[in-house]
Amino acid sequence: MTEGGSQAFGKDILFQLQFTPMFSGLKEADIRSLTEGSRVVSFGHEHHLYALGDKVEEVYVILDGHVELSVEIDGRRSVVEVARKGTVIGDAALFGDGKFLMTARVLSSASLLAIPAASFRAKLEPRIDIITHMLSTMSFRLRMLVRQIAELKLKTTAQRLGSFLMSMVSAEEGAATVRFPYDKKLVADELGMKPESLSRALSKLAKVGVDSRADNVVVIADVDRLREFCAEDDMG
């Protein structure tokens, strides 16, 4: 595990923050005030960012890369989410007891904006308008996680995997090529299945035009057909 250097952020990072849900719609002056004292940090593969129950010293905005968020249940690690670019992590603890609710681990490598939690919270206290905005974005993210949990219970493994692949597709129709963004074992963990179940799910998706190739590449012959398959209610 390696840690890169840190640096103050400039206009490029500010621009990215303006498109991050938690900060979108805020004035530039407010964003700069809330993130005063922040630094850009880079971490290597499997760097341990923080653990469940740790005191929140910094919250993080993912600028690039992926961060695994997990909890431990009965001695077994369960992946709750793999957070991507534009996600703020550790923010929920700001409005709670000041301790992280999950464990965070960097996948492959990632660049993050580390925001000092104490000053961030202090700047928020007199600004009920910003607090309301941020709580609404956190509520939206929570609804997405609830939807993900529902899919784990209601969808087949093939439909879950198909939905995961669709989340990386920008095209509305026609063919598309995507690549698994991280190890397939982790994808299986995130989708609530075993690695061998993921392999079987890929085989089932082949029947609707999904072709798994070398180097974690997947070719989708017909995006609309896969979307319809993932939305089917017939679980047989």
Secondary structure in CASP SS format (residue, H / E / C, confidence):
PFRMAT SS
TARGET T0000
AUTHOR 0000-0000-0000
METHOD secondary structure of the structure
MODEL  1
M C 1.00
T C 1.00
E E 1.00
G E 1.00
G E 1.00
S E 1.00
Q E 1.00
A C 1.00
F C 1.00
G C 1.00
K H 1.00
D H 1.00
I H 1.00
L H 1.00
F H 1.00
Q H 1.00
L H 1.00
Q C 1.00
F C 1.00
T C 1.00
P C 1.00
M C 1.00
F C 1.00
S C 1.00
G C 1.00
L C 1.00
K C 1.00
E H 1.00
A H 1.00
D H 1.00
I H 1.00
R H 1.00
S H 1.00
L H 1.00
T C 1.00
E C 1.00
G C 1.00
S C 1.00
R E 1.00
V E 1.00
V E 1.00
S E 1.00
F E 1.00
G C 1.00
H C 1.00
E C 1.00
H C 1.00
H E 1.00
L E 1.00
Y E 1.00
A C 1.00
L C 1.00
G C 1.00
D C 1.00
K E 1.00
V C 1.00
E C 1.00
E E 1.00
V E 1.00
Y E 1.00
V E 1.00
I E 1.00
L E 1.00
D E 1.00
G E 1.00
H E 1.00
V E 1.00
E E 1.00
L E 1.00
S E 1.00
V E 1.00
E E 1.00
I E 1.00
D C 1.00
G C 1.00
R E 1.00
R E 1.00
S E 1.00
V E 1.00
V E 1.00
E E 1.00
V E 1.00
A E 1.00
R C 1.00
K C 1.00
G C 1.00
T C 1.00
V E 1.00
I E 1.00
G C 1.00
D H 1.00
A H 1.00
A H 1.00
L H 1.00
F H 1.00
G C 1.00
D C 1.00
G C 1.00
K E 1.00
F C 1.00
L C 1.00
M C 1.00
T E 1.00
A E 1.00
R E 1.00
V E 1.00
L E 1.00
S E 1.00
S E 1.00
A E 1.00
S E 1.00
L E 1.00
L E 1.00
A E 1.00
I E 1.00
P E 1.00
A H 1.00
A H 1.00
S H 1.00
F H 1.00
R H 1.00
A H 1.00
K H 1.00
L H 1.00
E C 1.00
P C 1.00
R C 1.00
I H 1.00
D H 1.00
I H 1.00
I H 1.00
T H 1.00
H H 1.00
M H 1.00
L H 1.00
S H 1.00
T H 1.00
M H 1.00
S H 1.00
F H 1.00
R H 1.00
L H 1.00
R H 1.00
M H 1.00
L H 1.00
V H 1.00
R H 1.00
Q H 1.00
I H 1.00
A H 1.00
E H 1.00
L H 1.00
K H 1.00
L H 1.00
K C 1.00
T C 1.00
T H 1.00
A H 1.00
Q H 1.00
R H 1.00
L H 1.00
G H 1.00
S H 1.00
F H 1.00
L H 1.00
M H 1.00
S C 1.00
M C 1.00
V C 1.00
S C 1.00
A C 1.00
E C 1.00
E C 1.00
G C 1.00
A C 1.00
A E 1.00
T E 1.00
V E 1.00
R E 1.00
F C 1.00
P C 1.00
Y C 1.00
D C 1.00
K H 1.00
K H 1.00
L H 1.00
V H 1.00
A H 1.00
D H 1.00
E H 1.00
L C 1.00
G C 1.00
M C 1.00
K C 1.00
P H 1.00
E H 1.00
S H 1.00
L H 1.00
S H 1.00
R H 1.00
A H 1.00
L H 1.00
S H 1.00
K H 1.00
L H 1.00
A H 1.00
K H 1.00
V H 1.00
G C 1.00
V E 1.00
D E 1.00
S E 1.00
R C 1.00
A H 1.00
D H 1.00
N H 1.00
V E 1.00
V E 1.00
V E 1.00
I E 1.00
A C 1.00
D C 1.00
V H 1.00
D H 1.00
R H 1.00
L H 1.00
R H 1.00
E H 1.00
F H 1.00
C H 1.00
A H 1.00
E C 1.00
D C 1.00
D C 1.00
M C 1.00
G C 1.00
END
